[in-house]
Amino acid sequence: MPVVTSTIGHTCPCSQGEHLKNHMKRYVVPAILAALTVGSFGVTNASAKSATPKAASKACPAAPDAALDAKYGVGAGALEQALACGEAKKLKAKGDPVIVGIMNPEGDPAGSFPEYTVMAQAAVDYINTELGGIGADYATGTPGRPIQLEVCKMAINPADSQKCANELAAKKPLVVYSTLNFFGNHFKILNDAKIPVVVGTPISPGDFTTPGVYAIGGGGGCLGVHTGLIEYLTNDVLKYKANAKIAVPWANTPPGVFCYHDLEKKPLNVLNGTNGKNTSKAAGKMKGMTHIGVPIKPGSADVTADAQKVLEFKPDGMVYSAQGADCWTFVNGLLKLGWTPATPLVLSGACIDLTTMRALGDKIKGIYTVGASSILDPDALIDPQQRREAKIYGAKGKKYAKDKTSLEKGFGTQGFLGIMTVWQVANELGKKLTGPALTKYIENTTKFHTFASTGLSCKKAVAPYVAVCNSTVSASKWNGKALKQVKENFSGLGLIAGTDLDFGK
């Protein structure tokens, strides 16, 4: 049974993961990765000129607008019909619930992401209360079935991963939404029970490379985000500066080892010409560039010593990806030591925490974030449909979230958007909805429009990263008060074209 995944990167310590590690070392990333930009919607035609979405709809369309599909991707018309009808008149779901399981790390110092489930539940409440649940008929105003979210909170260890898989399997859900999982030992348990798994944030080699696994989240996890961090810093910020020095602090976890070695250190070595096995067009563009990696233990209260190592290198630029709290512990460590954003810092979207960022204000003015498009400032988005949907996220997320701070966190947006994607696909299947049908549909997506994000193109995933359906990222810049998008829909995968996987030591 296929497994569906949505977005990050870490190494699987279990025996299954070791087998995958040894097996996947035989693969080489093909050169066509250089041109891979899954999930972008560039299709336009004359009839699509009337397809620009309005700020708010006053009527319920009788049918999906095909022009929206042509302009924004498959399913855009059906999604807009549902959103517009929900705005015109709320449609409350009725009947037996469709169970969706979710397993999420919470309460573990090594990694805790409660905002993921808070915002996933907010999406469920919005769908059930206003959008008619799953399978609604908007033309007749007939509601569909409500979604029931079953949550299993887990610590980051293999035993808890298995425990959650077994507990959720017993509830017989349509699908299980796995947010972040370092181990991958839940896949077999759920698939043996004929339950597909949707991964919100892929963080292990298995998440990226396992056939039958689908990373559906915007940004493609470590694969898209970490290569995007390197691409944006070296190309857009440093302009391929000769003899540049680049510092890469990284999360010292089993997944973090793989993400650093394969998706940050390796592309840097392609750029400075020391990785000879590649077909990247950017190979050797930064001759003389040097770089260091500084491992940082998650959950540390003070990482000033690590920040000191970074600054002693006298970098021309830095990139960092970690869970939100760890990002700002590191930034505060830098600030203590006199750092200013005059030395560029590019953070992953996982670091976004607007409450913390507003408190720091001008102290961090000029830092960048790279990841799936930040939908927290809709007016900064270029795509009008994405802008409209991002505004809906802000309004409905604020209305239904039990914890308002979760609304403005990167993994909060992932939780909401992941559930919306599952709901969209379920609606496409109508009365044919089953777990296997759900995963088969996702497997065959090409330019499928997903709510407030870049879309799915699982059918175009490239070996050995066969599970990644959307590696497109965007960059935003902090102006002291808000994040403003500065570059949309790009990919750093070209930096690792033709390279071997690097699992680190």
C-alpha positions as CSV (number, residue, x, y, z in Angstrom):
1,M,0.0,0.0,0.0
2,P,1.4,3.4,-0.9
3,V,2.5,5.9,1.6
4,V,1.8,9.6,1.1
5,T,4.3,12.1,2.6
6,S,4.2,16.0,2.9
7,T,7.6,17.9,3.9
8,I,11.6,17.8,6.0
9,G,14.7,15.4,6.2
10,H,16.4,12.9,8.7
11,T,18.2,9.6,8.8
12,C,16.3,6.4,9.7
13,P,18.2,4.6,12.5
14,C,16.0,1.4,12.3
15,S,17.1,-1.7,10.4
16,Q,14.7,-0.9,7.6
17,G,16.4,2.5,7.2
18,E,19.8,0.9,7.2
19,H,18.7,-1.4,4.4
20,L,17.4,1.6,2.5
21,K,20.7,3.5,3.1
22,N,22.8,0.7,1.6
23,H,20.4,0.1,-1.2
24,M,20.1,3.8,-2.2
25,K,23.8,4.4,-2.4
26,R,23.7,2.6,-5.7
27,Y,21.6,5.3,-7.2
28,V,22.7,8.5,-8.9
29,V,20.6,11.7,-9.2
30,P,19.9,12.1,-12.9
31,A,20.8,15.3,-14.7
32,I,17.2,16.2,-15.3
33,L,17.0,17.3,-11.7
34,A,18.5,20.5,-12.9
35,A,15.3,21.3,-14.7
36,L,12.9,19.9,-12.1
37,T,10.3,22.5,-10.9
38,V,7.4,20.4,-9.9
39,G,4.3,22.1,-8.7
40,S,4.5,25.3,-10.7
41,F,1.5,26.5,-12.6
42,G,2.5,28.3,-15.7
43,V,-0.4,27.2,-17.9
44,T,-2.3,30.0,-19.4
45,N,-4.7,30.6,-22.3
46,A,-7.0,33.2,-23.7
47,S,-10.0,31.8,-21.8
48,A,-8.2,32.1,-18.5
49,K,-8.2,35.9,-18.6
50,S,-11.5,35.8,-16.8
51,A,-10.2,33.5,-14.2
52,T,-8.6,36.0,-11.8
53,P,-10.2,35.3,-8.4
54,K,-12.1,38.0,-6.6
55,A,-11.3,39.1,-3.0
56,A,-14.6,37.6,-1.9
57,S,-17.5,35.8,-3.6
58,K,-21.1,36.8,-3.2
59,A,-22.6,33.8,-5.0
60,C,-22.2,30.0,-5.1
61,P,-21.0,28.9,-8.6
62,A,-23.2,26.1,-10.1
63,A,-20.1,24.3,-11.3
64,P,-16.3,24.5,-11.1
65,D,-14.7,27.1,-13.5
66,A,-12.5,25.2,-16.0
67,A,-10.6,28.4,-16.7
68,L,-9.2,28.3,-13.2
69,D,-7.8,24.8,-13.8
70,A,-6.2,26.1,-17.0
71,K,-4.6,29.0,-15.2
72,Y,-3.8,27.6,-11.7
73,G,-3.7,23.9,-12.0
74,V,-6.0,20.8,-11.9
75,G,-8.6,21.1,-9.2
76,A,-8.4,24.9,-8.9
77,G,-11.9,25.4,-10.2
78,A,-13.4,22.8,-7.8
79,L,-11.6,24.3,-4.8
80,E,-12.7,27.9,-5.7
81,Q,-16.3,26.6,-6.0
82,A,-16.2,25.1,-2.5
83,L,-14.6,28.2,-1.1
84,A,-17.1,30.6,-2.8
85,C,-20.1,28.5,-1.8
86,G,-18.8,28.4,1.8
87,E,-18.6,32.2,1.8
88,A,-22.0,32.6,0.2
89,K,-23.7,30.3,2.7
90,K,-22.0,28.0,5.3
91,L,-22.6,24.3,4.7
92,K,-22.3,22.1,7.7
93,A,-21.2,18.5,7.2
94,K,-23.5,15.7,8.3
95,G,-23.5,11.9,8.7
96,D,-20.9,9.3,9.7
97,P,-17.4,10.9,10.1
98,V,-14.5,10.1,7.9
99,I,-11.6,9.4,10.3
100,V,-8.2,10.9,9.6
101,G,-5.4,10.0,11.9
102,I,-2.5,12.3,12.7
103,M,0.7,11.4,14.5
104,N,2.8,14.3,15.7
105,P,5.9,14.9,17.9
106,E,4.7,16.9,21.0
107,G,6.3,17.4,24.4
108,D,9.7,16.1,23.5
109,P,12.7,18.5,24.0
110,A,14.3,16.9,20.9
111,G,11.4,18.2,18.8
112,S,7.9,19.4,19.7
113,F,5.5,20.8,17.1
114,P,2.1,21.2,18.8
115,E,1.2,23.9,16.2
116,Y,1.0,21.1,13.6
117,T,-2.1,19.5,15.2
118,V,-3.6,22.8,16.4
119,M,-3.8,24.0,12.8
120,A,-4.7,20.6,11.4
121,Q,-7.8,20.6,13.7
122,A,-8.5,24.2,12.7
123,A,-8.7,23.1,9.0
124,V,-11.0,20.2,10.0
125,D,-13.3,22.6,11.9
126,Y,-13.4,25.0,8.9
127,I,-14.1,22.2,6.4
128,N,-16.8,20.6,8.6
129,T,-18.5,23.9,9.6
130,E,-18.4,25.9,6.4
131,L,-17.3,23.7,3.4
132,G,-19.7,20.8,3.9
133,G,-17.1,18.2,4.8
134,I,-16.0,15.5,2.3
135,G,-18.2,14.9,-0.7
136,A,-20.5,17.9,-0.5
137,D,-22.7,18.8,-3.6
138,Y,-22.4,22.6,-3.8
139,A,-24.8,22.9,-6.7
140,T,-27.7,21.5,-4.6
141,G,-26.4,22.6,-1.2
142,T,-26.1,19.0,0.0
143,P,-23.5,18.5,2.7
144,G,-21.0,15.7,2.8
145,R,-19.5,13.7,5.7
146,P,-17.5,15.4,8.5
147,I,-13.8,14.7,9.1
148,Q,-12.9,13.4,12.5
149,L,-9.3,14.0,13.4
150,E,-7.7,11.3,15.7
151,V,-4.5,12.6,17.2
152,C,-1.6,10.5,18.6
153,K,1.1,12.6,20.3
154,M,4.5,11.0,20.2
155,A,8.0,11.4,21.5
156,I,10.8,11.3,19.0
157,N,11.8,7.6,19.4
158,P,11.2,4.4,17.5
159,A,8.9,2.9,20.2
160,D,6.5,5.9,20.2
161,S,6.5,5.9,16.4
162,Q,5.3,2.2,16.4
163,K,2.9,2.8,19.3
164,C,1.1,5.7,17.4
165,A,1.0,3.6,14.2
166,N,-0.7,0.7,16.1
167,E,-3.1,3.0,18.0
168,L,-4.2,4.8,14.9
169,A,-4.5,1.6,12.8
170,A,-7.0,0.3,15.4
171,K,-9.3,3.3,14.7
172,K,-9.5,2.3,10.9
173,P,-8.9,5.7,9.4
174,L,-9.1,6.6,5.8
175,V,-5.6,7.9,5.9
176,V,-2.9,8.7,8.6
177,Y,-1.2,12.1,8.4
178,S,2.4,11.7,9.6
179,T,3.8,15.2,10.3
180,L,7.5,14.6,11.1
181,N,9.0,11.1,11.8
182,F,12.7,10.3,12.0
183,F,12.3,6.5,11.8
184,G,9.9,5.3,9.1
185,N,8.9,2.2,11.1
186,H,5.3,3.3,11.0
187,F,5.0,2.8,7.3
188,K,4.8,-0.9,7.3
189,I,2.4,-1.1,10.3
190,L,-0.1,1.1,8.7
191,N,0.3,-0.3,5.2
192,D,-0.1,-3.8,6.4
193,A,-3.4,-2.6,7.8
194,K,-4.2,-1.2,4.3
195,I,-4.1,2.3,5.6
196,P,-2.2,4.9,3.4
197,V,0.1,7.4,5.1
198,V,0.3,11.1,4.2
199,V,3.5,12.7,5.4
200,G,3.3,16.4,6.1
201,T,7.1,17.1,6.4
202,P,9.5,14.4,5.0
203,I,12.6,14.3,7.1
204,S,14.4,11.0,6.4
205,P,15.9,9.4,3.4
206,G,13.0,7.0,3.4
207,D,10.6,9.9,3.1
208,F,12.4,11.0,0.0
209,T,13.4,7.8,-1.7
210,T,10.8,5.1,-0.9
211,P,8.5,4.1,-3.8
212,G,4.9,4.4,-2.8
213,V,5.6,7.3,-0.5
214,Y,4.4,10.8,-1.5
215,A,5.8,14.0,-0.1
216,I,2.9,16.4,-0.7
217,G,3.9,19.5,1.2
218,G,5.1,22.6,-0.5
219,G,8.9,22.9,-0.4
220,G,9.6,19.2,-0.5
221,G,11.1,19.1,3.0
222,C,14.8,19.1,3.4
223,L,15.3,18.2,-0.2
224,G,13.6,21.4,-1.5
225,V,14.2,23.7,1.4
226,H,17.9,23.0,2.2
227,T,19.0,23.0,-1.4
228,G,16.9,26.2,-1.8
229,L,18.7,27.8,1.2
230,I,22.1,27.2,-0.5
231,E,20.7,28.3,-3.9
232,Y,19.3,31.5,-2.6
233,L,22.3,32.5,-0.5
234,T,25.0,31.7,-3.1
235,N,23.2,32.9,-6.2
236,D,20.8,35.7,-5.1
237,V,22.5,37.1,-2.0
238,L,26.2,36.5,-2.6
239,K,26.0,36.6,-6.4
240,Y,28.5,33.7,-6.6
241,K,31.1,35.8,-4.7
242,A,34.7,34.5,-5.3
243,N,36.4,33.1,-2.2
244,A,33.3,33.4,-0.1
245,K,33.1,31.9,3.3
246,I,29.8,30.2,4.2
247,A,28.7,28.8,7.6
248,V,26.1,26.1,8.0
249,P,24.9,25.5,11.5
250,W,22.7,22.4,11.4
251,A,20.4,20.4,13.7
252,N,22.4,17.5,15.3
253,T,19.8,14.8,14.9
254,P,19.9,11.6,12.9
255,P,17.8,13.2,10.1
256,G,19.9,16.4,10.4
257,V,23.0,14.4,9.6
258,F,21.6,13.4,6.2
259,C,20.1,16.8,5.4
260,Y,23.3,18.6,6.1
261,H,25.7,16.2,4.3
262,D,23.4,15.5,1.3
263,L,21.6,18.7,0.8
264,E,23.8,21.5,2.1
265,K,27.5,20.4,2.3
266,K,27.3,18.5,-1.0
267,P,25.8,21.4,-3.1
268,L,28.4,23.7,-1.6
269,N,31.1,21.4,-2.8
270,V,29.5,21.3,-6.2
271,L,29.7,25.1,-6.3
272,N,33.3,25.3,-5.2
273,G,34.3,22.5,-7.6
274,T,35.4,19.9,-5.1
275,N,32.5,17.5,-5.8
276,G,33.7,16.0,-9.1
277,K,30.7,13.7,-9.7
278,N,27.9,16.0,-10.8
279,T,26.2,17.4,-13.9
280,S,25.1,20.7,-12.3
281,K,25.3,23.8,-14.5
282,A,26.4,25.7,-11.3
283,A,29.5,23.4,-10.8
284,G,32.6,25.4,-10.0
285,K,30.9,28.8,-10.0
286,M,32.3,29.7,-6.6
287,K,36.0,28.7,-6.9
288,G,37.8,29.2,-3.7
289,M,34.6,29.2,-1.6
290,T,35.1,27.5,1.8
291,H,32.4,26.4,4.3
292,I,32.0,24.9,7.7
293,G,29.2,23.0,9.4
294,V,28.5,23.5,13.1
295,P,26.2,20.8,14.6
296,I,23.7,22.2,17.2
297,K,21.9,20.0,19.7
298,P,18.1,20.5,19.6
299,G,16.4,21.9,22.6
300,S,19.5,23.6,24.0
301,A,18.8,26.6,26.2
302,D,22.0,28.4,25.3
303,V,24.0,27.9,22.1
304,T,26.3,30.9,22.4
305,A,29.3,28.6,22.1
306,D,28.0,27.3,18.8
307,A,27.2,30.8,17.6
308,Q,30.8,31.8,18.5
309,K,32.2,29.0,16.3
310,V,30.1,30.3,13.4
311,L,31.2,33.9,13.8
312,E,34.9,33.0,14.4
313,F,34.8,31.6,10.8
314,K,34.0,35.2,9.7
315,P,31.4,34.0,7.2
316,D,30.1,36.1,4.3
317,G,26.7,34.3,4.8
318,M,24.9,31.7,6.8
319,V,22.0,29.3,6.4
320,Y,20.2,27.4,9.2
321,S,17.2,25.1,9.4
322,A,15.8,23.8,12.7
323,Q,12.6,23.7,14.7
324,G,11.3,27.2,15.4
325,A,12.5,27.6,19.0
326,D,16.0,26.4,18.2
327,C,16.3,28.9,15.3
328,W,15.7,31.8,17.6
329,T,17.9,30.5,20.4
330,F,20.7,30.5,17.8
331,V,19.8,33.9,16.5
332,N,19.8,35.3,20.1
333,G,23.2,33.7,20.5
334,L,24.4,35.5,17.5
335,L,23.0,38.8,18.7
336,K,24.7,38.5,22.0
337,L,28.0,38.3,20.2
338,G,27.4,41.4,18.2
339,W,26.1,39.9,14.9
340,T,23.9,42.0,12.7
341,P,22.1,41.1,9.5
342,A,24.8,42.9,7.6
343,T,26.2,39.4,7.5
344,P,23.3,37.6,5.7
345,L,21.4,34.9,7.4
346,V,18.9,32.7,5.5
347,L,16.6,30.6,7.6
348,S,14.2,27.8,6.6
349,G,10.5,28.3,6.7
350,A,10.4,26.0,9.7
351,C,11.9,28.8,11.7
352,I,9.1,31.2,11.0
353,D,7.5,32.4,14.3
354,L,6.0,35.9,13.8
355,T,5.5,36.5,17.5
356,T,9.2,36.0,18.2
357,M,10.2,37.9,15.0
358,R,8.1,40.9,15.9
359,A,9.7,41.0,19.3
360,L,13.1,41.1,17.8
361,G,11.9,43.7,15.2
362,D,14.7,45.7,13.6
363,K,17.4,43.7,15.3
364,I,16.8,41.0,12.6
365,K,15.8,43.4,9.8
366,G,17.1,41.9,6.6
367,I,17.2,38.2,7.4
368,Y,15.7,35.9,4.8
369,T,13.5,32.8,5.0
370,V,13.2,30.1,2.3
371,G,10.6,27.4,2.1
372,A,7.1,26.9,0.8
373,S,5.6,30.3,0.1
374,S,5.0,32.2,3.3
375,I,1.2,32.7,3.3
376,L,1.3,34.7,6.5
377,D,1.5,38.0,4.6
378,P,-0.9,37.4,1.7
379,D,-0.5,40.9,0.2
380,A,3.2,40.0,-0.4
381,L,2.3,37.1,-2.6
382,I,2.5,37.5,-6.4
383,D,0.1,34.8,-7.5
384,P,-3.5,36.2,-7.1
385,Q,-5.2,32.8,-6.4
386,Q,-2.6,31.9,-3.8
387,R,-3.0,35.4,-2.3
388,R,-6.8,34.9,-2.0
389,E,-6.4,31.4,-0.4
390,A,-3.7,32.8,2.0
391,K,-6.2,35.4,3.2
392,I,-8.7,32.6,3.8
393,Y,-6.1,30.8,5.8
394,G,-5.5,33.8,8.0
395,A,-9.2,34.5,8.6
396,K,-10.4,30.9,9.1
397,G,-7.2,29.8,10.9
398,K,-7.7,32.7,13.4
399,K,-11.4,31.8,13.8
400,Y,-10.9,28.1,14.5
401,A,-7.4,27.7,16.0
402,K,-7.5,26.8,19.7
403,D,-4.0,28.4,20.1
404,K,-3.7,31.7,18.2
405,T,0.1,31.6,18.2
406,S,0.1,28.4,16.2
407,L,-1.4,30.3,13.3
408,E,1.8,32.2,12.7
409,K,4.2,29.4,12.8
410,G,5.7,27.5,9.8
411,F,4.5,24.1,10.9
412,G,1.1,25.5,11.7
413,T,0.6,26.4,8.1
414,Q,1.8,22.9,7.1
415,G,-0.8,21.3,9.4
416,F,-3.6,23.4,7.9
417,L,-2.6,23.1,4.3
418,G,-1.9,19.3,4.6
419,I,-5.4,18.6,5.8
420,M,-6.8,20.9,3.1
421,T,-4.9,18.9,0.5
422,V,-6.3,15.6,1.8
423,W,-9.8,17.1,1.7
424,Q,-9.3,18.4,-1.9
425,V,-8.2,15.0,-3.2
426,A,-11.0,13.2,-1.3
427,N,-13.5,15.5,-2.9
428,E,-12.1,14.7,-6.4
429,L,-12.8,11.0,-5.8
430,G,-16.5,11.6,-4.7
431,K,-18.3,8.3,-4.0
432,K,-15.2,6.3,-5.1
433,L,-13.3,7.4,-2.1
434,T,-11.2,4.8,-0.4
435,G,-7.7,4.8,1.1
436,P,-6.1,3.1,-2.0
437,A,-8.0,5.4,-4.4
438,L,-6.7,8.4,-2.4
439,T,-3.1,7.4,-2.8
440,K,-3.5,6.3,-6.4
441,Y,-4.9,9.7,-7.2
442,I,-2.0,11.5,-5.5
443,E,0.5,9.2,-7.2
444,N,-0.8,10.4,-10.6
445,T,-1.0,14.1,-9.9
446,T,0.6,16.5,-12.4
447,K,0.2,20.3,-11.6
448,F,-2.6,19.6,-9.1
449,H,-3.6,22.9,-7.4
450,T,-3.4,22.7,-3.6
451,F,-4.9,25.3,-1.2
452,A,-2.6,28.3,-0.7
453,S,0.5,26.5,-1.9
454,T,2.4,25.3,-5.0
455,G,0.8,22.1,-6.4
456,L,1.4,18.4,-6.6
457,S,3.3,16.7,-9.4
458,C,3.9,13.3,-7.9
459,K,4.0,11.6,-11.3
460,K,7.1,13.7,-12.2
461,A,9.2,12.8,-9.2
462,V,12.7,11.9,-10.2
463,A,14.9,9.0,-8.9
464,P,16.3,8.6,-6.4
465,Y,14.1,11.2,-4.8
466,V,11.0,9.4,-6.0
467,A,8.7,10.4,-3.2
468,V,9.1,14.2,-3.5
469,C,6.0,15.7,-5.2
470,N,6.8,19.4,-4.8
471,S,10.3,20.9,-4.3
472,T,9.4,24.4,-5.3
473,V,10.3,27.1,-2.7
474,S,10.1,30.8,-2.3
475,A,12.2,33.4,-0.5
476,S,11.0,36.2,1.8
477,K,12.8,39.0,3.6
478,W,12.0,40.5,7.1
479,N,11.5,44.2,7.0
480,G,11.4,44.7,10.7
481,K,7.6,44.2,10.9
482,A,6.7,41.5,8.4
483,L,8.0,39.0,5.9
484,K,7.8,40.2,2.3
485,Q,8.3,37.8,-0.6
486,V,11.3,38.6,-2.7
487,K,11.5,35.5,-5.0
488,E,8.8,33.0,-5.8
489,N,8.8,29.4,-7.2
490,F,12.4,28.4,-7.6
491,S,14.4,25.2,-6.9
492,G,17.9,24.4,-5.8
493,L,17.8,20.8,-7.0
494,G,20.0,21.7,-9.9
495,L,22.9,22.0,-7.5
496,I,22.8,18.3,-6.8
497,A,22.2,17.0,-10.3
498,G,24.3,14.0,-11.1
499,T,25.5,13.4,-7.6
500,D,25.5,10.4,-5.3
501,L,23.5,10.4,-2.1
502,D,25.6,11.4,0.9
503,F,24.4,9.9,4.2
504,G,27.2,11.4,6.3
505,K,29.1,9.5,8.9
